């Protein structure tokens, strides 16, 4: 199996060597396949011969722009956005909106994008660690759930992307996974965690996959049931955690405590409801190789131009390193020039590697401080290390003072291990943010615009209870990190009181 996986490395090397040619070829194929759809006829795809024409003719779209077409797909109409039958929809609320989004998932997207991404994740892991024994045991995958909805004369399935992938995996892959399908797809989260823990304890698990915050819940449940001191006593052959969905930095110290194994590996992926975008291909650096042959054509908008009436998009060949870009994709599921809401920074242009810097709606910029999620994650990691603290979850937003001319950032942080001196933790956090973000530092100068941050310490379980109250337990749901308003803060502050 390892030998088969290594064969894929040659194909990856090809798109690394010819990235622009591969992307241009995919754009041609996508336009060709979409020309007979309602969308393709609307924009006369038959006459599009170049990227420039495509970008000039087809607008950049938000979910709200595509929603009328997606709603019709859910009612059973076909050949609207993509020529294949669409029966699956990945349900996502994103990180900044409570409204559910239904992202169409075609067979092509399953096979050419999501499943290929999973195979490549293993291929790159095997390439980095050729002596791996990961296939000698079981793979534990934390997934969500899905349901079937009847409409007029048809039906469709919707749910977490992870559940859609688990449901459609080939039978031979199912044999390598744990827990069994009935438990993996349960929708009642608390019962599911209990059953997952009881079943997986009995298996020789060599790899785990999932969102870090929810994986911690499962691992702690396993330790509670088994009475083990750490995870390696339960799974002595565990060697890798494939993680994604949220930044790993706030959770790293907790995993190191739970899995005190020198040979344990952590490998990040960039997999969303809309597509599988990137994989960590280097064992010593957490940058993500942008995967260019998954049926996705990429464009990028500089973050500073997002509010322009018609923001100019850039092709892969036009991006620069260390600039923040909003990601725009065209996919083999009919998402045409779709803005996914994520922002990335390129760390390398040969090959193209990125780091996820945040969300287009997840930031604080009340006075031009432009505080992004990656700044917050890094600053919290620095403060935690200096204060010997361990963070479970956090969120932050602005707080305006009565004169409306000054403000401060208000944080709610739930600790697994509290700092001995919260005041020193806040001071360290503030200084770390200044060192990481020159705009923040300028606004904090002499307290003239931004006052020092205020941190509320949340009792254990606060964020879990907020997720539960909002029906967001499990799957790919997560706590929004930064907000430019106080909506989330006002919901969670009463839980602290």
N, C-alpha and C positions, 0 to 999 in steps of 0.2 A: 504494500500500500504506500509506503514511504517512497518507493521507486517511482510509482505512478505520479505521485504528487510532484516529485522533482522535475518531471517532464514539462510541467506547466511553467517552470522558471524560465525556460527558453522563450516562451511566448511573452512573458512579462518583460524580458530583456528587449524584445522587439519593440514594444510600445514605449519603453524607456528611450530607445535609440531613435525612434521615429514618432515622437508624440504628436506633432502637428499634422502629419499625414494621416495618422490613425484617427484623430479627431475629425478632420475634414471628411474622411471616408464615412465615418459614422453619421455625420450630418447629412451627407448625400443619401445614405440608406434610409435614415429616418424620414426625410422629406419624401423620398420615393414611396415608402410604405404608407405614409399618411395622405398621399395625394387623392385617394378615392373616398376619404372620410368626409363627413360634413364640414369639419374644421378645415381640412385640406382644400376643399372646393371653395370655401369662403375666402381663403387667402390665395387661391389659385396656385397651389403647390406645383402643378405641372409646369408652370413657367419659371419657377425659381431655379436659377442655375449657379448662384453664388451665395456666400455668407452675407455679403453686403445687402443683397436683395432681400434675403430672409430677415435680417435685422431691421431693415427699413420697413418691411411690409407687416411683419408679425409683431404685435406689442409684447412687452414684458408683462407677465400676468401674476397676480396674487391668487390665493385660493378663492377669494370672493369673485374674481373675474371668471374663473373656470367652474365655479359652483353650479350655475344653471345647467351646464353640460353634464357635470358629474351627477347631479340629481336625476337627470333623465336616464343616465346609465343605470342608476339604482332602481329605476322604474322598469327596467327591462329593455330599453332601446339600445341598439348597438350601432357600430360603425360611425360613431359621433366624433370621438377624439382619436381612436386607434382602430385599425381594421379587425383585430381579434375580438372574440367574445370576452367581455369583462364580467366575471362572476365574483371576484374577490375585491374587497376594499379594506385597506389598512386604516383603522380608526385611530386618529391622533388628535390630541388637543394642543399640541405644541407645548411650549413652556411659558407662553405669555398670554394665552387666551383660554377661557374655559369652554369655548364653543368647539364641538367636535368637528374634525375634518375627516372626510372619507376619501382617501387617496386610492385611485384605481390601480390594481395590480394585474397585469396581463400575464399570460403564460411565458411570453418572451422575457418580461421583467423577472419572473421567477427563475427561469432557466439561465438566461444570459447575464443577469445582474446579481440577484441575491444568492442563488445557489453557487454561482461561479465565485462570488466573493467569499463564501464559506470555504470552498475548496482552496482558494488562493491563500486564505488565512492559514490554513494547515500547510499548504505548500511552502509558504515563506517561513513558517515555524520550523518545518522539517529541514529546510535549507540552512537555517541559522543553527539548528541543533540536530545534526545528522544522527546522533546516538540516542535520540528520543525513544522512549518506550510508551509514548502517549496512546498508541493503538493497542497496547496490551490490556488496557482496562476500559472502563466506561467513561463516556462524556456526559457531564451533568449540564443541562441547558435549562435556564430559568425563562419560561415563556409566560405569555398572558393567556387570554381566552378569546374565543370567537363565538358568534351566534349566527343563525340563519334567519333571514327576514323574507316573508312571503309578500309579493307584490303582484297584483292583477293575475297574469297568467305565468309568472315566473318567480324566481327567488334569487337572492344573493347572500353572500356571506360577508360579515364584517367583524373586525376585532383587531387586537394587537398584531403588528407585523410578525412578531416572534411566533404567535400562535398559528398564523397562516403558513409560515415556513415549516413549523413542526408538523402540521397537518399534511402538508404536501411532500414531505421528504420521502425518498424511495425506501422500501421496506428494509433493505439491507442496512441503511443508515440508522433506521429506528432500532435495529438490533444492537447497535453500539452505544445507544443513549440510555440515560436514566433520568427521571422516573418513567413509568409506562405512560402511554398516550392518554389514558383516562385521567390520570392525576395531573399530567403536564398541562392539560387544557381545562382544568377546573376553573370556574369563574368566582367561587367564593374564596377569597384570598387567604383568610386566616386558617380555614380548614385545609386549604391546599398546602400551605407552609408546613403544617403538622404532618400531613400525609407524605409530602416530599421528603421531609427529614427522616421519617420512619423507614421509608423505602430505600433511600439513597445510602443510609448508614450501612446497609447490608451489602453494598456494591464496592468493588475496587475502582474508585473514581480516580482517573488520571488527569482529567481536565475539567474545568468549570467555565461556564460562559454566561454572561448576563450583565445587567446594570449594577455597578458597585453597591449602591445603597440598598437594593433589594437582596443582593447576594449576602450582604452582611446580616440581614434579618434571618435568612435561611441558615447561615453558618452558626449564628448564635443559638438558634433553635436546636440545631444538631448537637452542639456542645451541651445544651441544657438536658437533652434526652439521653445522650451517651455518657454524661458525667466525665467526659474527657477534658483535659486541661487545654488542649489545642487541637486544631483540625488534623495535623499530621498523625495524631494518635488514632484517628478514625480512618483516614485515607493516607497511609504511609507512602503510596506511590504517586500522589498528586504532584504535578510538575508545572502546570500552567493555568493562568486565569486570562481568558479572552474577554476583555471588557470594553464597554462603550456606553453611549447615551448621556453621560455626564463626565466632567473632569474627574480624573482619578486622584488628583493631588490631595483633596480634603480627606480622602479615605485611606491613603497609602499606609499611614502609621497603624491604623486599625488592622489592616490585612497582614502587615508584618508581625503584629502581635498574635493574631489568630493562626498564622501559618509561618512559624519560625523555622523556615527551611532554607538553607543556603542556596540550594539549587532550584528554588521556585522562580518561575518566570511570569512576567506580566506583559501582555501584548494588547495594544489598543487597536480598536477598529472604529471606523466612521460609517455606521450603518443606520439609515433612517427609513421612515416609511416610504419616502420617495425614491430611495435607491441606496445601493452600497457604493460608497465613494472612496474610501481610503483604508489602508492597512499599514500598521507599523512594520516596516521591513528591516529595521536595524535593531539588534538586541540591546544596544547601549544608548539609544536615543529614541525619544517618544514622538518623533515626527512621523507623519503619515504619508506614505506613497500614494499619490492620486492615481486611481485605477482608471485607465483611459479606454479600455476595450469592453465595457460592460453595457453598451447600448445607450450611453449617456453622452450628450454633447454639452460642454461646459462654457459658460460665459461668466463674467465677473463685473461688478459695479463697485467702484471706489466708494467706501462708506460715506465720505464727505459729499458725494453727489447723489445720495439716495433720495433726498428731498427735492431734487430737480424735477421739473415737469416731465421732461423726457430724458432720463439719465442715460448717458452713453455707456454701452456695454463693451467690455474688452474680451478678446479671444485669449486663449491660453498663451499664445505667442507674444501678447502685449503686456502681461502682468509684470510686476516688479516685486522683489523680495521686501519683507518687513512693512508692507502696506496692508491695511485692513480692506477686505473686499467682501461684499455680499455675493452669495452664490446664486447663479441662475442656471437652470438645467432644462434640457429638452431630452425626453426619455422615450424608451420603447414601451411605455404604457400610456402615451398620449398626453404627457405634461409638456406643453409647448412654451418654451421660454418662461419657465415657472420659477419664481423667486421663493426659495425654500425657507428663508428666514434665518439662515446661519451666516455667520461671518468667519472668514479664514484669513490667515496670514501665510504667505509663502516663505518658507525657510530655505528653499533650494529651487533652482530652475533647471537643473540637469543632474538627476531627474527632478520632476516636479513633486515636491513634498510640501505639505501644509501642516499648520496647527490650527485647531478650531479656536477662534478667539472669542466667540460669544454668539449672541442672537441679535438680529436687527432691532428687536424690541426689548432686549434684556440688557440694559445699561442704565447708568445714572448720568444725566447731562443737564442739570438744572442751571448751571452757571458756566458751561463750557469746560467742565472738568473731564468729560468724556471717559468716565470710569467704565471699563469693559470687564466681562466676567473673568477673562484670563488674568487681569490685574488683581482682581479680588481673590481668586484661587491661590495665586502665588503669594500674595501678601499674607493671607491667612496661614499658609504653610510656613512662612517665615516666623510669624508671631507664635504659632503653635510650637515650633521647634525651640524657640528661645524661651518659652514659658512652660515647656513640658506639658502642653495641653493636647487633647485629642478632640477633634470636632466631628460631630455626627451630621449636622445639617446647618444651613444658614440661609438667610435672605436679607436684603437691604433695600432701602429706598430713601427719598429725600424728606426732610422735615423743615418747613419754612418757619422762620421766626416772625413775630407779629409785624415787624416793619416791612416784611416781604422782600427786603433787599439783601438779607443774609439768611443762611440756612446751615444745616449740618446733615450728615448722613446718619441714618438710624439703622442699626443692625439688630437682628434677632439671631442669636447663635445658640445651638444646642450642643453641649459638650458631652462626650463620653468620659473624658477626664478633664476636670475643670482646672484652669490656671490658678496657682496659689494667690496671685494678686491680679484681679480683673483690671484694675486701673493700669498696671504696667502692660498687660496684654493689649489694651486699647491703644496705649501710647506706641507700642511696638508695631501694631497694625497700621496706625496712622503714618508712622515713619516709613514703613515698608511701602505703603501706597505712594508716598511722596517720591521714594527712590525709583519706583517702577513707572510712574506716570507723571511727566513734567507738567501736563495741564492741571492735574490734581494739585501738584505741588504749588503751582502759581496761584491757584484759587485759595489755597490754605495759607498763603503768605501773610504773616502777622494777624491771622484770623479776620482779615478784612472782609472776605466774601464768604468763605466756608469756615464755620467753627469746628472744633475737634469732634470727631465722630462719637456717637452715643451707642453703647452696646447693651442690649437686654439679654440676660442669660435665661434661656428657656429650660424648663425642667424636662427630664428624659421623656420621650414619647410625644412631645408637642407637635412636631411636624408630621409624625405618623398619624396622630389624631386629626390633624388638618386634612391630610390626604384622605383619610377614612370618611370624614364628614362630607367631603366633596366627591366621593365615589371614585377615587383615583388610586386605590391600593393596587400595587403590583404592576406587571407589564412594563411598559416604557414610561410610565408616569414618573415625574420628578418635581421637586420643589423649584419654582423659578428663583434664580439667584439674585438678580438685580432688576429693579423696576424704576421707571421714571415717574411713577405716581405712588400713591399710598394705599392703593386698593388692597394689596396683599398684606401689608403691615397692619391695616385696620382689622383684617380678618383674624390674624394670628395673635396680636397683642392681647385680646381678651382671653385667649387660651392660656397665656402666661399668668394673667391675673387670677 
